[in-house]
Amino acid sequence: MEILPFIMFAAVFLLLLLGYPVALTLGGVSVIFGVLTFGFDFFALLPLRIWGTMTNYVLLAVPLFVFMGVMLEKSGIAEKLLETMGMLFGRFRGGLAIAVVIVGTLLAASTGIVGATVVTMGLMSLPAMLKRGYDPELATGTIAASGTLGQIIPPSIVLVLLGSILNVSVGDMFVGAMVPGLLLVFLYLLYITLLGAIRPGLMPAIPVAEIRAFKGGTPWRTVIEAFVIPFTLVIAVLGSIFAGIASPTEAAAIGAFGALLLTFFQRKLSFDVLKSVMQETTWLTSMVFIILAGASAFSLVFRGMHGDRYLSEMIVQANFQPELFLAIVMIGVFIAGFFIDFIEIIFIVVPVVAPIFTAFGVDLLWVGVLLAMNLQASFLTPPFGFSLFYLKGVTPKEVTTGHIYRGIIPFIIIQLFMLVLIILFPELVTWLPDLLSGR
């Protein structure tokens, strides 16, 4: 009996590596082991468990944030931001790369949809960077890394899901991730600036004639329009959460409605656009929730077979210290990110390790932000990094997969360095929530 939960766990990972669909693998394996262990009475428990997940008020934020992100993608805000920021920083060496990082940050705080951000920036900025003599590896690495910032900078679907599973307030997760997220952006900018000083040939400045042409028009009006729109939405969503005016779910509704209004004022709203956004939102939300249903079945069976208790006993008997267990989990999640999606890792691994962290007395808010930072790297790590796939789909023929893989390495190293900083200095996560709550 003690080994059955671990056989089930191994079976799920094996089937995922063989390419079977995540939701069906989780649900199917769970049903088979559930019937073998509990008999057909298992089917009386499963619907109640799934229903409880589907009626979770916190998870209602997922489709709302997805709608907000997809709608903003259609509004053309990203294009205007990229063009404006490129000209503002163009006279500096690495100015275009700096602009891409800043735009990625703003889009992360206003959309959080990785695929849309990477594709948009790939289509808009990569041809311009290559035309101006940027090294393909630097250009693709910067775009892919900047496009994934939406996983750590709130509002983030990853933070919503982690908060729900760890039973930590999503608002606290958002607040706790702000400082690490912005510090990661600073490290990206620092790397690009230093590289521009050391190896200027990798990133030439924009010709003076182009910048003069930009300034010859109405630059400040363009800058204000490009910045005010996304900042207004960010302040409305995150400001209402941080001020305690709205819950994350209510703030997500504000964001969805705000994105609709902004698209209307940009004169981009039409029936076809609305239909397209609703279809994409339905598809993405359905994918998340069907996986969540399978994960609920997996968690029910795993705990029903006392898998969490056996795992805890094994760790206690092995005399693991909390620090060693944390290191094992972080390394395991990082390696798993090479092969499976972040949603799968959240729904399979996190419910198993969360009770053990609780038993050790570890701050789950800190663990949640650590996991979010770690999972962000899963978008960038070959061979199955989704950001790399998104970017490759829109790159010119002269940009190879090798360029993308080599270009992302420095940014993965920066993310791992940031992960170590959070482990060494938990105050990076806890300081802002404590300040806002008055603790």
C-alpha positions as CSV (number, residue, x, y, z in Angstrom):
1,M,0.0,0.0,0.0
2,E,2.8,2.4,0.9
3,I,4.4,2.2,-2.6
4,L,1.2,2.6,-4.6
5,P,1.1,6.4,-4.4
6,F,4.6,6.6,-5.8
7,I,3.8,4.1,-8.6
8,M,0.9,6.4,-9.5
9,F,3.1,9.4,-9.4
10,A,5.8,7.7,-11.6
11,A,3.1,6.5,-14.1
12,V,1.8,10.1,-14.6
13,F,5.3,11.4,-15.3
14,L,6.1,8.6,-17.7
15,L,2.9,9.0,-19.7
16,L,3.4,12.8,-19.8
17,L,7.0,12.3,-21.2
18,L,5.5,9.9,-23.8
19,G,3.3,12.7,-25.0
20,Y,-0.2,11.9,-23.7
21,P,-2.5,14.8,-22.9
22,V,-2.0,16.2,-19.4
23,A,-5.7,16.4,-18.3
24,L,-6.5,12.9,-19.6
25,T,-3.3,11.4,-18.1
26,L,-4.0,12.9,-14.7
27,G,-7.7,12.0,-14.7
28,G,-7.2,8.5,-16.3
29,V,-4.4,7.3,-14.1
30,S,-6.2,8.7,-11.0
31,V,-9.4,6.9,-11.9
32,I,-7.6,3.5,-12.4
33,F,-5.7,3.7,-9.1
34,G,-8.8,5.1,-7.3
35,V,-10.9,2.2,-8.4
36,L,-8.1,-0.3,-7.6
37,T,-7.7,1.2,-4.1
38,F,-11.2,2.3,-3.1
39,G,-13.5,0.3,-5.4
40,F,-16.3,2.0,-7.3
41,D,-17.3,4.1,-4.3
42,F,-14.5,6.3,-5.6
43,F,-16.8,7.7,-8.2
44,A,-19.1,9.0,-5.5
45,L,-16.3,11.2,-4.1
46,L,-14.8,12.5,-7.4
47,P,-17.7,14.7,-8.7
48,L,-17.8,16.5,-5.3
49,R,-14.1,17.2,-5.4
50,I,-14.2,18.5,-9.0
51,W,-17.3,20.6,-8.2
52,G,-15.6,22.2,-5.3
53,T,-12.7,23.2,-7.6
54,M,-15.0,24.6,-10.3
55,T,-16.9,26.8,-7.8
56,N,-13.7,28.2,-6.3
57,Y,-14.2,32.0,-6.3
58,V,-10.5,32.8,-6.4
59,L,-10.0,30.8,-9.6
60,L,-12.6,33.0,-11.3
61,A,-9.8,35.4,-11.8
62,V,-8.2,33.1,-14.3
63,P,-10.6,33.7,-17.3
64,L,-10.9,37.4,-16.4
65,F,-7.1,37.9,-16.5
66,V,-6.9,35.9,-19.7
67,F,-9.7,38.0,-21.3
68,M,-7.9,41.2,-20.2
69,G,-4.6,40.0,-21.7
70,V,-6.0,38.8,-25.1
71,M,-8.1,42.0,-25.5
72,L,-5.1,44.2,-24.9
73,E,-3.1,42.3,-27.5
74,K,-5.8,43.1,-30.0
75,S,-5.8,46.8,-29.0
76,G,-2.5,47.6,-30.6
77,I,-1.0,49.0,-27.3
78,A,2.0,46.7,-27.5
79,E,2.9,48.0,-31.0
80,K,2.7,51.7,-30.0
81,L,4.8,51.0,-26.8
82,L,7.5,49.2,-28.8
83,E,7.8,51.9,-31.4
84,T,7.9,54.7,-28.9
85,M,10.3,53.1,-26.4
86,G,12.6,52.1,-29.3
87,M,13.0,55.7,-30.3
88,L,13.4,57.0,-26.8
89,F,16.3,54.7,-26.0
90,G,17.6,54.3,-29.6
91,R,20.5,56.7,-29.2
92,F,22.1,54.4,-26.5
93,R,24.0,51.3,-27.4
94,G,21.6,48.5,-26.6
95,G,18.7,51.0,-26.5
96,L,16.4,48.8,-28.5
97,A,17.1,45.8,-26.2
98,I,16.4,48.1,-23.2
99,A,13.2,49.2,-24.8
100,V,12.1,45.5,-25.3
101,V,12.7,44.7,-21.6
102,I,10.8,47.8,-20.4
103,V,7.9,47.1,-22.8
104,G,7.9,43.4,-21.7
105,T,7.6,44.7,-18.1
106,L,4.7,47.0,-18.9
107,L,2.9,44.3,-20.9
108,A,3.5,41.8,-18.0
109,A,1.9,44.1,-15.6
110,S,-1.1,44.8,-17.9
111,T,-1.6,41.5,-19.7
112,G,0.4,38.5,-18.3
113,I,-0.2,36.4,-21.4
114,V,3.3,35.0,-22.3
115,G,2.4,33.7,-25.8
116,A,0.8,37.0,-26.9
117,T,3.7,39.1,-25.5
118,V,6.5,37.0,-27.1
119,V,4.8,36.8,-30.5
120,T,3.9,40.5,-30.5
121,M,7.4,41.6,-29.6
122,G,9.0,39.1,-31.9
123,L,7.0,40.4,-34.8
124,M,7.5,44.1,-34.0
125,S,11.0,44.3,-32.6
126,L,13.1,41.4,-33.9
127,P,13.2,42.6,-37.6
128,A,14.1,46.1,-36.4
129,M,16.9,44.8,-34.2
130,L,18.3,42.6,-36.9
131,K,18.1,45.4,-39.5
132,R,20.1,47.6,-37.2
133,G,22.9,45.1,-36.8
134,Y,21.9,43.4,-33.4
135,D,23.4,40.0,-32.7
136,P,20.6,37.4,-33.4
137,E,21.4,35.6,-30.1
138,L,21.1,38.8,-28.0
139,A,18.0,39.9,-29.8
140,T,16.1,36.6,-29.5
141,G,17.3,36.0,-25.9
142,T,16.1,39.5,-24.9
143,I,12.7,39.1,-26.5
144,A,12.0,35.6,-25.1
145,A,13.1,36.6,-21.6
146,S,11.2,39.8,-21.5
147,G,8.1,38.1,-22.8
148,T,8.0,35.7,-19.9
149,L,8.0,38.4,-17.2
150,G,4.2,38.1,-17.0
151,Q,4.7,34.9,-15.0
152,I,6.3,36.7,-12.0
153,I,5.1,40.3,-12.3
154,P,1.5,40.5,-11.1
155,P,-1.2,40.1,-12.2
156,S,0.0,36.6,-13.1
157,I,-2.1,33.5,-13.7
158,V,0.8,31.4,-12.2
159,L,0.5,33.4,-8.9
160,V,-3.3,32.9,-8.9
161,L,-3.0,29.1,-9.3
162,L,-0.1,28.8,-6.8
163,G,-2.0,30.9,-4.2
164,S,-5.1,28.7,-4.7
165,I,-3.2,25.4,-4.2
166,L,-0.9,26.7,-1.4
167,N,-3.9,28.2,0.3
168,V,-2.2,31.6,0.4
169,S,-4.0,34.9,-0.3
170,V,-3.6,35.7,-4.0
171,G,-3.4,39.4,-3.0
172,D,-0.4,38.6,-0.8
173,M,1.2,36.5,-3.6
174,F,0.8,39.6,-6.0
175,V,2.4,41.9,-3.4
176,G,5.2,39.4,-2.5
177,A,6.2,39.0,-6.1
178,M,6.5,42.7,-6.9
179,V,10.0,43.3,-5.5
180,P,11.6,40.1,-6.9
181,G,9.9,40.7,-10.3
182,L,11.1,44.3,-10.5
183,L,14.6,43.3,-9.3
184,L,14.7,40.7,-12.1
185,V,13.9,43.4,-14.6
186,F,16.7,45.5,-13.2
187,L,19.2,42.6,-13.5
188,Y,18.1,42.2,-17.2
189,L,18.7,45.9,-17.9
190,L,22.1,45.8,-16.0
191,Y,23.2,42.8,-18.1
192,I,22.3,44.5,-21.4
193,T,23.9,47.8,-20.4
194,L,27.2,46.2,-19.3
195,L,27.3,44.0,-22.4
196,G,26.7,47.1,-24.6
197,A,29.7,48.8,-22.9
198,I,32.0,45.7,-23.2
199,R,30.9,44.5,-26.6
200,P,29.3,47.5,-28.5
201,G,29.4,45.7,-31.8
202,L,26.6,43.4,-30.6
203,M,24.1,46.2,-30.3
204,P,24.6,49.4,-32.4
205,A,22.7,52.6,-31.7
206,I,19.8,53.8,-34.0
207,P,20.9,56.2,-36.6
208,V,20.6,59.9,-35.5
209,A,18.5,60.7,-38.6
210,E,15.7,58.4,-37.5
211,I,15.7,59.8,-34.0
212,R,15.5,63.3,-35.3
213,A,12.6,62.4,-37.6
214,F,10.8,61.0,-34.5
215,K,11.4,64.1,-32.4
216,G,10.4,66.3,-35.3
217,G,6.8,65.2,-35.0
218,T,4.8,65.2,-31.7
219,P,7.0,62.9,-29.6
220,W,5.7,63.8,-26.1
221,R,2.1,63.3,-27.2
222,T,3.1,59.9,-28.6
223,V,5.0,59.0,-25.4
224,I,2.0,60.0,-23.2
225,E,-0.5,58.1,-25.2
226,A,1.8,55.0,-25.3
227,F,2.4,55.1,-21.5
228,V,-0.9,56.4,-20.0
229,I,-3.1,53.6,-21.4
230,P,-1.2,50.6,-20.0
231,F,-0.4,52.5,-16.7
232,T,-4.0,53.4,-16.2
233,L,-5.0,49.7,-16.4
234,V,-2.1,48.6,-14.2
235,I,-3.0,51.1,-11.5
236,A,-6.7,50.2,-11.7
237,V,-6.0,46.4,-11.3
238,L,-2.9,46.3,-8.9
239,G,-3.8,49.5,-7.1
240,S,-7.2,48.2,-6.1
241,I,-5.7,45.0,-4.8
242,F,-2.8,46.6,-2.9
243,A,-5.1,49.3,-1.4
244,G,-7.5,46.6,-0.1
245,I,-10.4,48.0,-2.2
246,A,-10.9,44.9,-4.3
247,S,-10.1,41.2,-4.1
248,P,-7.9,39.8,-6.9
249,T,-11.0,38.3,-8.5
250,E,-12.8,41.7,-8.4
251,A,-9.7,43.4,-9.7
252,A,-9.5,40.9,-12.6
253,A,-13.1,41.9,-13.5
254,I,-12.0,45.6,-13.4
255,G,-9.1,44.7,-15.7
256,A,-11.3,42.8,-18.1
257,F,-13.8,45.7,-18.4
258,G,-11.0,48.3,-18.6
259,A,-9.3,46.4,-21.4
260,L,-12.6,46.4,-23.3
261,L,-12.9,50.2,-22.8
262,L,-9.3,50.8,-23.8
263,T,-9.7,48.8,-27.0
264,F,-12.9,50.7,-27.8
265,F,-11.1,54.1,-27.3
266,Q,-8.3,52.9,-29.6
267,R,-11.0,52.2,-32.2
268,K,-10.0,48.6,-32.5
269,L,-13.1,47.1,-31.0
270,S,-15.4,45.3,-33.4
271,F,-17.7,42.2,-33.3
272,D,-15.0,40.1,-35.0
273,V,-12.4,41.2,-32.4
274,L,-14.7,40.5,-29.5
275,K,-15.6,37.1,-30.9
276,S,-11.9,36.3,-31.4
277,V,-11.0,37.3,-27.9
278,M,-13.9,35.4,-26.4
279,Q,-13.0,32.3,-28.3
280,E,-9.3,32.4,-27.3
281,T,-10.3,33.1,-23.7
282,T,-12.7,30.1,-23.7
283,W,-10.0,27.9,-25.1
284,L,-7.3,28.9,-22.7
285,T,-9.6,28.8,-19.7
286,S,-11.0,25.4,-20.7
287,M,-7.4,24.1,-21.0
288,V,-6.5,25.3,-17.5
289,F,-9.7,24.0,-15.8
290,I,-9.7,20.6,-17.5
291,I,-6.2,20.1,-16.3
292,L,-7.3,21.3,-12.9
293,A,-10.1,18.7,-12.8
294,G,-7.6,16.0,-13.6
295,A,-5.3,17.4,-10.9
296,S,-8.1,17.3,-8.4
297,A,-8.7,13.6,-9.1
298,F,-4.9,13.0,-8.7
299,S,-4.7,14.8,-5.4
300,L,-7.8,13.0,-4.1
301,V,-6.4,9.6,-4.8
302,F,-2.8,10.4,-3.8
303,R,-4.0,11.7,-0.4
304,G,-6.6,9.0,-0.1
305,M,-3.8,6.4,-0.4
306,H,-1.9,8.5,2.3
307,G,0.8,9.4,-0.2
308,D,1.4,12.7,1.4
309,R,1.8,11.1,4.9
310,Y,4.2,8.4,3.6
311,L,6.3,11.1,1.8
312,S,6.4,13.2,5.0
313,E,7.5,10.2,7.1
314,M,10.2,9.3,4.6
315,I,11.6,12.9,4.8
316,V,11.4,12.9,8.6
317,Q,13.1,9.5,8.8
318,A,15.8,10.7,6.4
319,N,16.5,13.6,8.8
320,F,16.1,16.1,6.0
321,Q,16.5,19.7,7.1
322,P,14.0,22.2,5.6
323,E,16.8,23.9,3.6
324,L,17.8,20.5,2.0
325,F,14.2,19.7,1.2
326,L,13.7,23.1,-0.4
327,A,16.8,22.7,-2.5
328,I,15.6,19.2,-3.7
329,V,12.2,20.7,-4.6
330,M,13.7,23.7,-6.4
331,I,16.1,21.5,-8.4
332,G,13.3,19.0,-9.2
333,V,11.0,21.8,-10.4
334,F,13.7,23.4,-12.5
335,I,14.6,20.0,-14.2
336,A,10.9,19.2,-14.7
337,G,10.5,22.5,-16.5
338,F,12.8,21.2,-19.3
339,F,10.2,18.6,-20.2
340,I,6.7,19.6,-19.0
341,D,4.5,22.7,-18.8
342,F,4.3,25.0,-15.8
343,I,0.6,24.2,-15.3
344,E,1.4,20.5,-15.0
345,I,4.2,21.1,-12.5
346,I,1.8,23.3,-10.4
347,F,-1.0,20.8,-10.3
348,I,1.2,17.7,-9.8
349,V,4.2,18.7,-7.7
350,V,2.9,21.6,-5.6
351,P,0.0,19.7,-3.8
352,V,2.4,17.0,-2.9
353,V,5.1,19.2,-1.4
354,A,2.9,21.9,0.2
355,P,1.9,19.8,3.3
356,I,5.6,19.0,4.0
357,F,6.6,22.7,3.8
358,T,3.7,23.4,6.2
359,A,5.0,20.7,8.6
360,F,8.4,22.2,8.5
361,G,6.9,25.6,9.4
362,V,8.1,27.3,6.2
363,D,6.4,30.5,5.0
364,L,4.2,29.3,2.1
365,L,4.1,32.9,0.6
366,W,7.9,32.8,0.3
367,V,7.7,29.2,-1.2
368,G,5.0,30.3,-3.6
369,V,7.1,33.2,-5.0
370,L,10.2,30.9,-5.2
371,L,8.1,28.4,-7.2
372,A,6.8,31.2,-9.5
373,M,10.3,32.4,-10.2
374,N,11.5,28.9,-10.9
375,L,8.5,28.1,-13.1
376,Q,9.2,31.2,-15.2
377,A,12.4,29.6,-16.2
378,S,10.4,26.6,-17.6
379,F,9.3,28.9,-20.4
380,L,12.9,29.5,-21.5
381,T,14.6,26.1,-21.0
382,P,15.1,23.9,-24.0
383,P,13.9,21.6,-25.5
384,F,10.3,22.4,-24.5
385,G,10.4,26.1,-23.5
386,F,7.1,27.5,-24.8
387,S,8.5,31.0,-25.2
388,L,11.2,29.6,-27.5
389,F,8.5,27.9,-29.6
390,Y,6.4,31.0,-29.8
391,L,9.4,33.1,-30.9
392,K,10.7,30.6,-33.4
393,G,7.3,30.7,-35.1
394,V,7.7,34.4,-36.0
395,T,11.4,34.7,-36.6
396,P,12.9,35.3,-40.1
397,K,14.6,32.3,-41.8
398,E,18.1,33.5,-41.0
399,V,17.4,33.2,-37.3
400,T,18.0,29.6,-36.3
401,T,16.8,27.5,-33.3
402,G,20.5,27.5,-32.2
403,H,20.5,31.3,-32.1
404,I,17.4,31.2,-29.8
405,Y,18.8,28.5,-27.5
406,R,22.2,30.1,-27.1
407,G,20.7,33.6,-26.7
408,I,18.5,32.6,-23.8
409,I,21.3,31.1,-21.7
410,P,22.5,34.4,-20.0
411,F,18.9,35.2,-19.0
412,I,18.3,31.7,-17.5
413,I,21.5,32.3,-15.5
414,I,20.2,35.6,-14.3
415,Q,16.9,34.0,-13.2
416,L,18.8,31.3,-11.3
417,F,20.8,34.0,-9.6
418,M,17.6,35.8,-8.7
419,L,16.2,32.5,-7.3
420,V,19.3,32.2,-5.0
421,L,18.9,35.8,-3.9
422,I,15.3,35.1,-2.8
423,I,16.4,32.0,-0.9
424,L,19.2,33.9,0.9
425,F,17.0,37.0,1.5
426,P,13.4,36.0,2.2
427,E,12.7,39.7,3.0
428,L,12.6,40.4,-0.7
429,V,9.3,38.6,-0.7
430,T,7.9,39.3,2.8
431,W,9.0,43.0,3.2
432,L,6.3,44.6,1.1
433,P,3.3,42.4,2.3
434,D,4.4,43.1,5.9
435,L,4.6,46.8,5.2
436,L,1.2,47.1,3.6
437,S,-0.5,45.0,6.3
438,G,1.2,47.0,9.1
439,R,3.0,44.0,10.6
